[in-house]
Amino acid sequence: MKRRVRFPLMAKMLLWLCVHLGVLAAAFFIFIAWQLRLGLDSLLSGTAGERLKNLGEEIAGDLRAAPRSSWPEILQSHESTLGVGLSLQIAPGAWLGRPPESLPANVDRRIGEFRRPPAQRPPRGGPEGRPPGGGRPGDQFGPPEDALFEDGPPGGRGGPPLDRQDRAELAGGRERPRARPDFLMRGDGGAGYWAGIDLPLSELRPGQPLHALLVIRAKDITGGGLFFDLKPWVIGGLTVLALSLVLWAPVFIGITRYLSRLSGTTEAIADGKFDARVGISRSDELGSLGDSIESMAARLDRLVRGQKRFLGDVAHELCSPLARIRTGLGVLEYGMTPEQQARLESIEEDVSELSQLVSEVLAFTKATTAPGSVRLEPVELAPVIQLALSRECPGQKAHLYIPEGLAVMADRSLFARAVANILRNAARHGGDECEITISATRHGEQVELRLSDNGPGVDPADLPRLFEPFYRPDAARTRESGGVGLGLAIVRSGIEACGGTVRAEKAPQSGLSVALVLPVCP
């Protein structure tokens, strides 16, 4: 029989919670992006902007402290460290070294829209309207590229001298221009991710800032950790998930624990244990379901007990008439002709069969309708089983694997009847060549007694119903060969009255195996 893979309800609920949180997070992000028209540029207002700003400050500082001839080496050094491509545009259309390769159209357009801060006022040290370093008058992008920093940074040996007012403004705490992330975007056609940083490259001189655009290109959205750092997002997601689990855990645990109790109770009721109870009360729909199950079990218990009691009463009432009939038949036997005696013997066989049926019905109903009659006592397994083998299976070969002195707590007569019924079935259906194997194993506080035969066995579909009263698995089996169908029902009622369980399985090789589980004798 194909077994279904069980997927715990708790795992399903946790998985659904994760999916729920993921969908909510995606929906919230899409809604916010739609309402605020957010793009990748929005990342510049967060930690990504801080990382790009710090990178710009670091590179700008390195460039300012070095002659221009060393700038390509500085950029290459940062490229190797960061794992991204770096390009520096000093003036519109003027790149330091080679321009970026495969520049997408949208990125090229965005670079063209970059505006460098204009000069604040004409420098005091040069001619009016002419930028320091020899630039053209009115050129907001500063001096020509070749005239800047040929021998060192501005203010150094090659820069124009600071006059008294400039030094006074510097001494007054005028802030140095800072690096500023300008854009972050995705190239058209999936041509990587691009960012631009406004780099202030000159020393602070009023009216003489030189701003360059540092262009960063990366293959993926992370940009080597500059554009998008996945780690804080993962930590944030796990934190939200952990908080959700902490909040929802009491609900999950309460529901799954109660459902587990319901499942165990219904399984016990299905096995005929109508006194099973859930044991936990709730004030919601699950609690109502548990109350209904307990009420149903109580009604089933009353119905089944009433049915068995009625059956037992009928069988008990039949005993006296049957005894009088057998006595009368014995009296009539004398003085009959041989032909009449043959008919009388046939009647006696029918009466004997009816008497046996009544006896089995009484045995079946005795344990359940009269629980006070069950007396548990230590019962050693080996002597009881050997006696049953000698009575029920005198011609069969038997193998016993029972530890010496192993005993169970049971009613001796009920246990002996149960073992005798199982062995009788094995001998009846297995034939003279049937071999019987009996083994007993202790498992903690219980003992499992297994009685197996190598007979024809039973169809696996019939195994769950073998212990039902009057059930015979083979439809073609007659009463003469299969009995009335009460043998195994008596086994189960007797073993359950002793506090044990019984089940039937297919034997390892062939045939039927019946396992009795009883409390071990302490």
C-alpha positions in Angstrom: 0.0 0.0 0.0 1.4 3.4 -1.0 1.9 5.6 2.0 1.3 9.4 1.7 4.1 11.6 2.7 3.1 13.6 5.8 3.9 17.3 5.8 3.5 18.7 9.4 0.9 21.4 9.8 3.4 23.5 11.7 5.8 23.4 8.7 3.0 24.4 6.4 2.0 27.3 8.5 5.6 28.6 8.8 6.1 28.2 5.1 2.8 30.1 4.4 3.9 32.8 6.8 7.1 33.3 4.9 5.3 33.5 1.6 2.8 35.9 3.2 5.5 38.2 4.5 7.3 38.1 1.1 4.2 39.0 -0.8 3.4 41.8 1.6 6.9 43.2 1.3 6.8 43.0 -2.5 3.4 44.7 -2.6 4.5 47.4 -0.2 7.6 48.1 -2.2 5.7 48.2 -5.5 3.1 50.5 -4.0 5.7 52.9 -2.5 7.7 52.9 -5.8 4.5 53.7 -7.7 3.3 56.4 -5.4 6.7 58.1 -5.0 8.0 57.4 -8.5 11.0 55.8 -7.0 13.9 54.5 -9.1 17.4 53.4 -8.5 18.2 57.1 -7.7 16.1 56.7 -4.6 18.9 54.5 -3.2 21.2 57.5 -3.1 19.2 59.0 -0.2 20.2 56.0 2.0 23.3 54.1 2.8 24.1 53.6 -0.9 24.4 57.4 -1.2 26.7 57.5 1.9 28.9 54.8 0.5 29.3 56.6 -2.9 29.9 59.9 -1.1 32.6 58.4 1.0 34.2 56.8 -2.0 34.1 60.1 -3.8 35.7 61.8 -0.9 38.4 59.2 -0.7 39.2 59.3 -4.5 39.0 63.1 -4.5 41.4 63.3 -1.7 43.8 61.0 -3.4 43.6 63.0 -6.6 44.1 66.3 -4.9 47.2 65.1 -3.1 48.9 63.8 -6.3 50.0 65.4 -9.5 47.8 64.8 -12.5 50.2 62.5 -14.1 49.5 60.0 -11.3 45.7 60.1 -11.6 45.3 57.2 -14.0 47.3 55.0 -11.6 45.1 56.1 -8.7 41.9 55.3 -10.6 43.3 51.9 -11.6 44.2 51.1 -8.0 40.7 51.9 -6.9 39.3 49.8 -9.7 41.3 46.8 -8.6 40.2 47.3 -5.0 36.5 47.8 -5.7 36.0 45.4 -8.6 34.2 48.1 -10.7 35.1 50.3 -13.6 36.0 53.9 -13.0 36.2 56.8 -15.5 36.8 60.4 -14.8 35.3 63.2 -16.9 37.1 66.4 -16.2 35.0 68.6 -18.6 32.1 67.9 -20.9 33.4 65.4 -23.5 36.9 65.4 -21.9 37.8 62.2 -20.2 40.9 61.3 -18.3 42.3 58.6 -20.4 39.8 56.5 -22.4 36.1 57.1 -22.0 33.9 54.3 -20.7 33.4 51.4 -23.1 29.9 50.6 -24.4 28.3 53.7 -22.9 24.5 53.1 -23.0 22.4 56.0 -24.5 20.5 56.7 -21.3 23.7 56.9 -19.3 25.3 59.1 -21.9 22.3 61.4 -21.8 22.4 61.5 -18.0 26.2 62.3 -18.1 25.4 65.1 -20.5 22.9 66.6 -18.0 25.5 66.8 -15.3 26.1 70.4 -14.3 29.2 71.4 -12.5 28.7 74.1 -9.8 29.5 77.6 -11.3 32.4 79.7 -10.0 31.3 81.8 -7.1 33.2 84.9 -8.0 36.1 85.9 -10.1 39.5 85.1 -8.6 41.3 88.0 -7.0 44.8 87.0 -8.2 44.1 87.0 -12.0 42.8 89.3 -14.6 39.1 90.3 -14.2 36.8 87.7 -15.8 39.6 85.2 -16.4 39.7 82.1 -14.3 42.9 81.2 -12.5 45.3 79.0 -14.4 44.7 80.7 -17.8 41.1 79.7 -18.5 38.9 81.7 -20.8 36.8 84.4 -19.3 33.4 83.2 -18.3 34.3 79.5 -18.6 32.4 77.9 -15.7 34.3 74.6 -16.0 37.6 76.2 -14.9 40.9 76.3 -16.7 41.7 74.1 -19.6 42.5 70.5 -18.7 46.2 70.8 -19.7 46.7 73.9 -17.6 45.6 72.3 -14.3 47.8 70.6 -11.8 50.7 69.9 -14.1 53.2 70.3 -11.3 50.9 69.5 -8.3 47.6 70.4 -6.7 46.1 73.8 -6.6 47.6 76.0 -3.9 50.9 74.2 -4.3 53.9 75.0 -6.3 52.0 75.3 -9.6 48.8 77.0 -8.4 48.0 80.6 -8.1 48.8 82.2 -4.7 46.0 82.9 -2.3 45.5 86.5 -1.5 44.7 88.0 1.9 40.9 87.8 1.4 41.0 84.2 0.3 43.1 83.2 3.3 40.7 85.2 5.6 37.7 83.2 4.1 39.6 79.9 4.6 40.5 80.9 8.1 36.8 81.8 8.7 35.8 78.1 8.3 34.5 78.1 4.8 33.5 74.6 4.0 35.3 72.6 1.4 33.1 71.4 -1.5 32.1 67.8 -0.8 31.7 64.9 -3.1 28.1 64.3 -4.1 26.5 61.3 -5.7 24.7 62.5 -8.8 22.9 59.5 -10.3 22.5 55.7 -10.1 20.8 54.0 -13.0 20.6 50.8 -15.1 21.9 50.9 -18.6 19.6 50.4 -21.5 19.5 46.8 -22.8 20.9 45.4 -19.6 24.2 47.1 -20.1 25.2 47.1 -16.5 24.6 49.6 -13.7 26.1 53.0 -13.6 26.6 55.7 -11.0 28.0 59.2 -11.2 29.8 61.2 -8.4 30.5 64.9 -8.5 34.2 65.2 -7.4 35.6 68.5 -6.1 39.2 68.3 -7.2 40.6 71.8 -6.3 41.7 73.2 -3.1 39.1 75.5 -1.6 39.5 78.8 -3.4 36.5 81.0 -3.7 35.4 81.2 -7.3 37.8 78.4 -8.3 36.3 75.0 -7.7 37.1 72.3 -10.3 34.4 69.6 -10.4 34.8 66.4 -12.2 32.4 63.5 -12.8 33.5 60.1 -11.6 31.5 57.5 -13.5 31.3 54.0 -12.0 30.1 51.0 -14.0 29.2 47.6 -12.6 27.8 44.4 -14.0 25.2 43.8 -11.4 23.1 45.8 -9.0 25.4 45.3 -6.1 28.2 47.2 -7.7 30.8 45.4 -5.5 28.7 46.5 -2.4 28.6 50.2 -3.4 25.1 50.3 -5.0 23.3 47.7 -3.1 24.4 45.7 0.0 22.4 42.6 0.3 23.5 41.8 3.9 21.5 44.4 5.8 18.4 43.5 3.7 18.9 39.8 4.7 19.4 40.7 8.3 16.3 43.0 8.2 14.2 40.3 6.6 15.3 37.7 9.1 14.6 40.1 11.9 11.1 40.7 10.6 10.6 37.0 10.2 11.8 36.3 13.7 9.6 38.9 15.2 6.6 37.5 13.3 7.4 34.0 14.5 7.6 35.2 18.1 4.3 36.9 17.7 2.6 34.0 15.9 4.3 31.1 17.7 1.7 30.9 20.5 -1.1 30.8 18.0 0.6 28.2 15.9 1.6 26.0 18.8 -1.8 26.2 20.4 -3.6 25.2 17.1 -1.2 22.4 16.2 -1.1 20.9 19.7 -4.9 20.9 19.8 -5.2 19.4 16.4 -2.6 16.7 17.3 -4.8 15.8 20.4 -7.8 15.7 18.1 -6.0 13.4 15.7 -4.9 11.1 18.5 -8.4 11.0 19.9 -10.1 10.2 16.6 -7.6 7.5 15.9 -8.3 5.9 19.3 -12.0 6.1 18.6 -11.5 4.5 15.3 -9.7 1.6 17.1 -12.7 1.1 19.3 -11.5 3.1 22.3 -14.6 5.1 22.9 -13.5 6.4 26.3 -10.7 8.5 24.6 -10.9 12.2 25.4 -9.2 15.3 23.9 -8.3 16.5 27.4 -7.9 20.2 26.4 -10.8 22.8 26.3 -10.9 25.7 24.0 -13.5 28.5 23.5 -13.3 28.7 19.7 -14.4 26.5 16.8 -11.7 23.9 17.4 -13.0 23.6 21.0 -16.5 23.0 19.6 -15.1 20.3 17.3 -13.4 18.6 20.2 -16.6 18.7 22.3 -18.5 17.2 19.3 -15.9 14.4 19.0 -16.1 13.5 22.7 -19.9 13.6 22.5 -19.9 11.3 19.5 -17.4 8.9 21.2 -19.7 8.8 24.3 -22.7 8.0 22.1 -20.8 5.3 20.2 -19.7 3.8 23.4 -23.3 3.6 24.7 -24.5 2.1 21.4 -21.7 -0.5 21.1 -22.0 -1.5 24.8 -25.8 -1.7 24.4 -25.4 -3.9 21.3 -22.9 -6.2 23.0 -25.0 -6.4 26.1 -28.0 -7.3 24.1 -26.0 -9.9 22.2 -24.7 -11.3 25.5 -28.2 -11.4 27.0 -29.6 -13.2 24.0 -26.7 -15.7 24.1 -27.2 -16.2 27.8 -30.9 -16.8 27.4 -30.2 -19.3 24.7 -28.0 -21.4 27.0 -30.9 -22.9 29.0 -33.0 -23.9 26.1 -30.0 -25.4 24.4 -29.1 -27.4 27.5 -32.7 -28.7 27.7 -32.7 -29.6 24.0 -29.4 -31.5 24.4 -30.8 -33.3 27.5 -34.0 -34.2 25.6 -32.0 -35.5 22.6 -30.0 -37.7 25.0 -33.2 -39.2 26.4 -34.7 -39.7 22.9 -31.6 -41.6 21.8 -32.6 -44.7 23.7 -35.2 -46.9 21.9 -34.7 -45.4 18.5 -34.2 -47.3 15.3 -30.8 -47.0 13.6 -32.4 -44.8 10.9 -33.9 -42.5 13.6 -30.6 -42.4 15.4 -28.8 -41.1 12.3 -31.3 -38.3 12.0 -30.9 -37.6 15.7 -27.1 -37.4 15.4 -27.5 -34.7 12.6 -29.8 -32.7 15.0 -27.2 -33.1 17.7 -24.4 -31.7 15.4 -26.6 -28.6 14.7 -27.2 -28.1 18.4 -23.5 -28.5 19.1 -22.7 -25.9 16.5 -25.3 -23.5 17.9 -24.0 -24.1 21.4 -20.4 -23.3 20.3 -21.7 -20.1 18.7 -23.5 -19.1 21.8 -20.3 -19.8 23.9 -18.2 -17.6 21.6 -20.7 -14.8 21.7 -20.7 -15.0 25.5 -16.9 -14.9 25.5 -16.9 -12.0 23.1 -19.2 -9.9 25.2 -17.9 -10.9 28.6 -14.8 -8.7 28.7 -16.5 -5.5 27.5 -19.9 -5.8 29.2 -18.5 -7.0 32.5 -15.2 -5.1 33.0 -15.2 -5.9 36.7 -14.7 -9.6 35.9 -11.3 -9.0 34.4 -8.5 -9.7 36.9 -5.0 -8.7 35.9 -2.2 -10.9 37.3 1.4 -11.8 36.2 1.2 -14.4 33.4 4.4 -16.1 32.3 4.3 -16.4 28.5 6.1 -19.7 27.8 3.9 -22.1 29.8 0.6 -20.6 28.4 1.9 -20.7 24.8 3.2 -24.2 25.1 -0.1 -25.5 26.5 -2.0 -23.7 23.7 0.3 -25.2 21.1 -0.2 -28.7 22.4 -4.0 -28.3 22.3 -4.5 -26.3 19.1 -1.5 -27.3 16.8 -0.5 -30.8 17.7 0.7 -31.6 14.2 2.4 -28.4 13.2 6.0 -27.4 13.5 6.5 -24.5 15.9 9.5 -22.3 16.6 9.5 -20.5 20.0 11.8 -17.5 20.8 10.5 -16.4 24.2 13.0 -15.2 26.9 12.8 -17.4 30.0 10.7 -15.9 32.7 9.2 -13.1 30.6 5.7 -12.3 31.9 3.0 -9.9 31.2 0.1 -8.4 33.2 -3.1 -9.9 31.9 -6.2 -11.8 32.8 -5.0 -15.4 32.5 -8.2 -16.9 31.0 -8.6 -14.0 28.4 -4.9 -14.2 27.4 -5.0 -18.0 27.1 -8.2 -17.8 25.0 -6.7 -15.2 22.7 -3.5 -17.2 22.1 -5.5 -20.4 21.5 -7.8 -18.6 19.0 -4.8 -17.3 17.0 -3.1 -20.7 16.9 -6.4 -22.4 16.0 -6.8 -20.1 13.0 -3.2 -20.8 11.9 -3.7 -24.5 12.1 -7.1 -24.4 10.4 -6.0 -22.2 7.4 -2.4 -23.3 7.1 -2.9 -27.0 7.0 -0.6 -29.7 8.2 2.5 -28.2 6.6 2.0 -24.9 8.4 5.0 -23.8 10.5 4.3 -21.4 13.4 6.8 -19.0 14.7 6.2 -17.3 18.1 8.5 -14.7 19.5 8.3 -12.2 22.4 10.3 -9.0 22.7 10.3 -6.5 25.5 10.1 -2.8 24.5 10.4 -0.7 27.6 7.3 -1.2 29.7 5.6 -3.4 27.1 6.0 -6.8 25.6 5.2 -7.6 22.0 4.2 -11.2 21.5 4.2 -12.1 17.8 2.5 -15.3 16.4 3.3 -15.9 12.7 2.5 -18.7 10.3 3.5 -19.5 6.7 0.0 -20.2 5.5 -1.9 -18.6 2.6 -2.2 -15.3 4.5 -4.8 -12.6 4.1 -5.2 -9.9 1.5 -3.7 -6.6 2.8 -7.0 -4.8 2.2 -8.7 -7.2 4.7 -6.2 -6.8 7.5 -7.9 -3.7 9.2 -11.2 -5.6 9.4 -9.9 -9.0 10.6 -10.9 -8.2 14.2 -14.5 -7.1 13.5 -17.2 -9.5 14.7 -18.5 -12.0 12.1 -16.1 -10.7 9.5 -14.6 -13.4 7.2 -12.1 -12.1 4.7 -12.6 -14.8 2.1 -16.1 -14.6 0.7 -15.9 -18.2 -0.6 -14.9 -19.5 2.8 -17.7 -21.5 4.4 -18.6 -21.7 8.0 -17.1 -25.2 8.2 -13.7 -24.0 7.0 -13.7 -20.4 8.4 -15.8 -20.5 11.5 -18.4 -17.9 12.4 -15.9 -15.0 12.3 -15.7 -14.4 16.1 -12.3 -15.8 16.9 -10.2 -12.7 16.2 -12.9 -10.5 17.6 -12.6 -12.4 20.9 -8.8 -11.9 20.7 -9.1 -8.2 20.4 -11.8 -7.8 23.1 -9.8 -10.0 25.5 -6.5 -8.2 24.9 -8.0 -4.7 25.1 -9.7 -5.7 28.3 -6.2 -6.5 29.6 -4.9 -3.0 28.6 -3.1 -4.2 25.5 -3.5 -3.8 21.8 -3.5 -6.2 18.9 -2.8 -5.9 15.2 -2.5 -8.1 12.2 0.2 -7.8 9.5 1.6 -9.7 6.6 4.2 -12.2 7.7 7.8 -11.4 6.5 7.8 -14.3 4.1 4.2 -15.4 3.6 1.2 -16.0 5.8 -0.3 -13.9 8.6 1.4 -12.4 11.7 -0.6 -11.3 14.7 1.1 -9.1 17.3 -0.2 -8.8 20.9 1.2 -5.9 22.9 0.7 -6.1 26.7 2.1 -4.4 29.8 5.2 -6.1 31.1 5.1 -7.7 34.5 7.2 -5.4 36.8 
